[in-house]
Amino acid sequence: MGRRYHGRCRERDGTIAIGSFQRPDRAYNRGVRVPPLKITCDCGEVGSLRYGESWTCEGCGRTWNTEKIPAEEYRSLMRDLRRYRLAAAAVAVVIAGTLIPLALLVNPGLVFVVPILLGAIAIFAGPFWKRKIRERVASRPRWELDPE
């Protein structure tokens, strides 16, 4: 590993790379949390695993591979769930980003309004948001996998 110079990294071959995106030898491959898939074997055994993994049933020895699930359908589901999560975070950031400068410039008492307002939005808009997520998950395609 090279030394760090003000956000730049000097590699062993003498080149300077800014950030991890300009290093061809180090791919940006951070693990992203995805919900586990539930697989029910024909014998009744249930397994929970991530997309792309294989599972061998302990009851009958069959092997199930989640790579047989169409990648585009799975990515579409994950993209929609991520969009709902980001929308909720964006609302909180916009509210906090609006009220905190107001509190600093106009009235410091508005600092206490930010958590109260965010809490009220979570209480009143939370069930609507959760219902939308549940509807999207319920409308997802069901995949019928064949054992290997």
C-alpha positions as a Markdown table, in Angstrom:
| # | Residue | x | y | z |
|---|---|---|---|---|
| 1 | Met | 0.0 | 0.0 | 0.0 |
| 2 | Gly | 1.2 | 3.5 | -0.8 |
| 3 | Arg | 1.1 | 6.6 | 1.4 |
| 4 | Arg | -1.8 | 9.0 | 1.5 |
| 5 | Tyr | -1.1 | 12.5 | 0.3 |
| 6 | His | -4.1 | 14.9 | 0.9 |
| 7 | Gly | -6.7 | 12.5 | -0.5 |
| 8 | Arg | -4.4 | 11.1 | -3.2 |
| 9 | Cys | -2.7 | 7.8 | -3.1 |
| 10 | Arg | 0.8 | 7.1 | -4.5 |
| 11 | Glu | 0.9 | 3.6 | -5.9 |
| 12 | Arg | 4.0 | 1.4 | -5.9 |
| 13 | Asp | 4.6 | 2.1 | -9.6 |
| 14 | Gly | 4.8 | 5.8 | -8.9 |
| 15 | Thr | 1.4 | 6.8 | -10.3 |
| 16 | Ile | -1.0 | 8.9 | -8.2 |
| 17 | Ala | -4.6 | 7.8 | -8.0 |
| 18 | Ile | -7.4 | 10.0 | -6.6 |
| 19 | Gly | -10.0 | 7.9 | -4.8 |
| 20 | Ser | -10.7 | 4.2 | -5.3 |
| 21 | Phe | -12.4 | 4.6 | -8.7 |
| 22 | Gln | -9.1 | 5.3 | -10.6 |
| 23 | Arg | -7.4 | 2.2 | -9.3 |
| 24 | Pro | -7.9 | -0.6 | -11.9 |
| 25 | Asp | -6.5 | -3.2 | -9.6 |
| 26 | Arg | -9.1 | -2.5 | -6.9 |
| 27 | Ala | -12.7 | -2.8 | -8.0 |
| 28 | Tyr | -15.4 | -1.0 | -6.1 |
| 29 | Asn | -17.0 | -4.1 | -4.8 |
| 30 | Arg | -18.6 | -3.1 | -1.5 |
| 31 | Gly | -21.2 | -5.6 | -0.3 |
| 32 | Val | -24.7 | -4.4 | -0.4 |
| 33 | Arg | -27.3 | -5.8 | 2.0 |
| 34 | Val | -30.1 | -7.5 | 0.2 |
| 35 | Pro | -33.0 | -9.3 | 1.8 |
| 36 | Pro | -32.6 | -13.0 | 1.9 |
| 37 | Leu | -34.6 | -15.3 | -0.3 |
| 38 | Lys | -36.7 | -18.0 | 1.3 |
| 39 | Ile | -36.6 | -21.3 | -0.5 |
| 40 | Thr | -39.0 | -24.1 | 0.4 |
| 41 | Cys | -37.9 | -27.6 | -0.6 |
| 42 | Asp | -40.4 | -30.2 | -1.9 |
| 43 | Cys | -39.8 | -32.1 | 1.3 |
| 44 | Gly | -40.9 | -29.1 | 3.4 |
| 45 | Glu | -37.5 | -27.9 | 4.6 |
| 46 | Val | -37.1 | -24.2 | 4.5 |
| 47 | Gly | -33.8 | -22.3 | 3.7 |
| 48 | Ser | -32.9 | -18.6 | 3.7 |
| 49 | Leu | -30.1 | -17.4 | 1.5 |
| 50 | Arg | -28.8 | -14.5 | -0.6 |
| 51 | Tyr | -29.2 | -14.1 | -4.3 |
| 52 | Gly | -26.5 | -16.0 | -6.2 |
| 53 | Glu | -25.9 | -18.6 | -3.4 |
| 54 | Ser | -26.7 | -22.3 | -3.5 |
| 55 | Trp | -28.5 | -24.2 | -0.8 |
| 56 | Thr | -28.5 | -28.0 | -0.1 |
| 57 | Cys | -31.6 | -29.3 | 1.7 |
| 58 | Glu | -30.6 | -31.2 | 4.8 |
| 59 | Gly | -33.7 | -33.4 | 4.6 |
| 60 | Cys | -33.4 | -34.8 | 1.1 |
| 61 | Gly | -30.1 | -33.6 | -0.3 |
| 62 | Arg | -31.5 | -31.5 | -3.2 |
| 63 | Thr | -29.5 | -28.5 | -4.2 |
| 64 | Trp | -31.2 | -25.2 | -5.0 |
| 65 | Asn | -29.4 | -22.4 | -6.9 |
| 66 | Thr | -30.7 | -18.8 | -6.7 |
| 67 | Glu | -28.8 | -17.8 | -9.8 |
| 68 | Lys | -31.6 | -19.3 | -11.8 |
| 69 | Ile | -33.8 | -16.4 | -10.7 |
| 70 | Pro | -33.8 | -13.8 | -13.6 |
| 71 | Ala | -31.3 | -11.2 | -12.6 |
| 72 | Glu | -33.3 | -8.3 | -14.1 |
| 73 | Glu | -36.4 | -9.1 | -12.2 |
| 74 | Tyr | -34.5 | -9.3 | -8.9 |
| 75 | Arg | -32.6 | -6.1 | -9.6 |
| 76 | Ser | -35.9 | -4.4 | -10.4 |
| 77 | Leu | -37.3 | -5.4 | -7.0 |
| 78 | Met | -34.2 | -4.2 | -5.2 |
| 79 | Arg | -34.1 | -1.0 | -7.1 |
| 80 | Asp | -37.8 | -0.2 | -6.1 |
| 81 | Leu | -37.1 | -1.0 | -2.5 |
| 82 | Arg | -34.0 | 1.2 | -2.5 |
| 83 | Arg | -36.0 | 4.0 | -4.1 |
| 84 | Tyr | -38.6 | 3.9 | -1.2 |
| 85 | Arg | -35.8 | 4.0 | 1.4 |
| 86 | Leu | -34.0 | 6.9 | -0.3 |
| 87 | Ala | -37.3 | 8.8 | -0.7 |
| 88 | Ala | -37.9 | 8.7 | 3.1 |
| 89 | Ala | -34.3 | 9.8 | 3.8 |
| 90 | Ala | -34.6 | 12.6 | 1.2 |
| 91 | Val | -37.7 | 14.0 | 3.0 |
| 92 | Ala | -35.9 | 14.0 | 6.3 |
| 93 | Val | -32.8 | 15.7 | 4.8 |
| 94 | Val | -34.9 | 18.4 | 3.1 |
| 95 | Ile | -36.8 | 19.2 | 6.3 |
| 96 | Ala | -33.7 | 19.2 | 8.4 |
| 97 | Gly | -31.8 | 21.2 | 5.8 |
| 98 | Thr | -34.5 | 23.8 | 5.7 |
| 99 | Leu | -35.2 | 24.2 | 9.4 |
| 100 | Ile | -31.6 | 24.0 | 10.8 |
| 101 | Pro | -30.4 | 27.1 | 8.9 |
| 102 | Leu | -33.6 | 28.9 | 9.9 |
| 103 | Ala | -32.9 | 28.0 | 13.5 |
| 104 | Leu | -29.4 | 29.3 | 13.3 |
| 105 | Leu | -30.4 | 32.6 | 11.5 |
| 106 | Val | -33.9 | 33.4 | 12.8 |
| 107 | Asn | -34.7 | 31.7 | 16.1 |
| 108 | Pro | -32.6 | 29.1 | 17.9 |
| 109 | Gly | -35.9 | 27.6 | 19.3 |
| 110 | Leu | -36.6 | 26.1 | 15.9 |
| 111 | Val | -33.9 | 23.5 | 16.6 |
| 112 | Phe | -36.4 | 21.7 | 18.8 |
| 113 | Val | -39.0 | 21.7 | 16.0 |
| 114 | Val | -36.9 | 19.5 | 13.7 |
| 115 | Pro | -37.1 | 16.3 | 15.7 |
| 116 | Ile | -40.7 | 16.9 | 16.5 |
| 117 | Leu | -41.6 | 17.5 | 12.9 |
| 118 | Leu | -39.6 | 14.4 | 11.7 |
| 119 | Gly | -41.3 | 12.3 | 14.4 |
| 120 | Ala | -44.7 | 13.5 | 13.3 |
| 121 | Ile | -43.9 | 12.7 | 9.7 |
| 122 | Ala | -42.7 | 9.2 | 10.8 |
| 123 | Ile | -45.9 | 8.6 | 12.7 |
| 124 | Phe | -48.4 | 9.8 | 10.1 |
| 125 | Ala | -46.6 | 9.0 | 6.9 |
| 126 | Gly | -44.8 | 5.9 | 8.1 |
| 127 | Pro | -47.9 | 3.6 | 7.7 |
| 128 | Phe | -48.5 | 4.9 | 4.1 |
| 129 | Trp | -44.8 | 4.3 | 3.3 |
| 130 | Lys | -44.8 | 0.8 | 4.8 |
| 131 | Arg | -48.0 | -0.1 | 3.0 |
| 132 | Lys | -46.4 | 0.9 | -0.4 |
| 133 | Ile | -43.4 | -1.3 | 0.4 |
| 134 | Arg | -45.6 | -4.2 | 1.4 |
| 135 | Glu | -47.6 | -3.8 | -1.8 |
| 136 | Arg | -44.5 | -3.8 | -4.0 |
| 137 | Val | -43.1 | -6.9 | -2.2 |
| 138 | Ala | -46.4 | -8.7 | -2.6 |
| 139 | Ser | -46.6 | -7.8 | -6.3 |
| 140 | Arg | -43.2 | -9.2 | -7.0 |
| 141 | Pro | -42.9 | -12.3 | -9.2 |
| 142 | Arg | -42.8 | -15.7 | -7.6 |
| 143 | Trp | -40.0 | -17.8 | -8.9 |
| 144 | Glu | -40.3 | -21.5 | -9.2 |
| 145 | Leu | -36.8 | -23.0 | -9.0 |
| 146 | Asp | -36.0 | -26.6 | -10.1 |
| 147 | Pro | -33.4 | -28.4 | -8.0 |
| 148 | Glu | -30.1 | -29.2 | -9.6 |
